[in-house]
Amino acid sequence: MSAVIEKSLSDKDLRTITVDRGKEFSWAEKLEKDLRTKVYFCLPHHPWEKGSNENTNGLLRDFFPKGMSIDKISQAEVQKRFNGG
């Protein structure tokens, strides 16, 4: 999963990244190193500190149900679902 996020952010001019405390960000140190930026975490049980995370999670769950692993979903499948296919 980190490779997908790194690829999608690699061409952006980032100063920082703020993420929630989900296990999917356990590799935050690698992300910091590879993207040469600082990663910050919201406080536990304070999702309002990063509203865009909560909004994005909600949008993702419209297409990928909670509990479904997204590790093996291809870019083509993502495009298909987001484009109404």
N, C-alpha and C positions, 0 to 999 in steps of 0.2 A: 504494500500500500504506500509506503514512503516514496517509492520510485514514481508512482503516479502523481502524488502531490508535488514532489520535487520537479517533475517535468512540467506540470501545469503552472508552477510559480517561477520557474527558472528564468524566464524572460521579463519578469516584473521587477520594477525598482522598489524593493521592499526595505523598510526601515525596521519594522518589527512584525511579528506574527503573534496573535493572541488566540489561544485555543482553550477548549474545555479540558476537563481532566479525564477524558475517555482513554481507554487502554490503547486506542489506535494512535495515540501520541506518545507512547512509551519510548519512541525513538527520536524525541525532540532534539536531543544533542546532535544527532547525525544530521537532522534537518538544519539546525543552526550552522553547522560546519559546512554542509554542502551548498546552502544558499547564502552563506555569509551574512546572516542576520540574527537577531535575538528573538527567541521564542519565550513568550510569557504564558502562564496558566491562570485561568480564573480561579478564584477561591472556591473550595468545595461548597456545594449547595448554594452557589451564587450565580446561576446561569444568566441573570440579567446583566452581569458585568460584560458579557459579550453577546449582545442581542442578535448579531448577525449569525453567530453559531447556532442559536436556537432556531432562527428562521430557516437557515440552510438545512439543518437536521429535519425540520418539519417538511420542507420541500422534498428532500430526498426520500422521506418515508411515504410520500405520495406515490412514488415509483418503486421503492424497494422496502418491503415491510420490515418492521423491527424484528431482529433476530436472524434476518437473512444475511448471510455473509456476502460482502461485495468484493471480496478478494479476487474472485475468478470472473467477474463481469467485464466483458470487453468494452473497449471504447465504442465499437459499433452498436452494442446492446444499449449502452447509455444514450447514444444519439437516437437510436430507434425509439426508446421509451420517452425521451424528452421532446421528440418531434411528432409524437402522437401515433407511432407505428406499432 
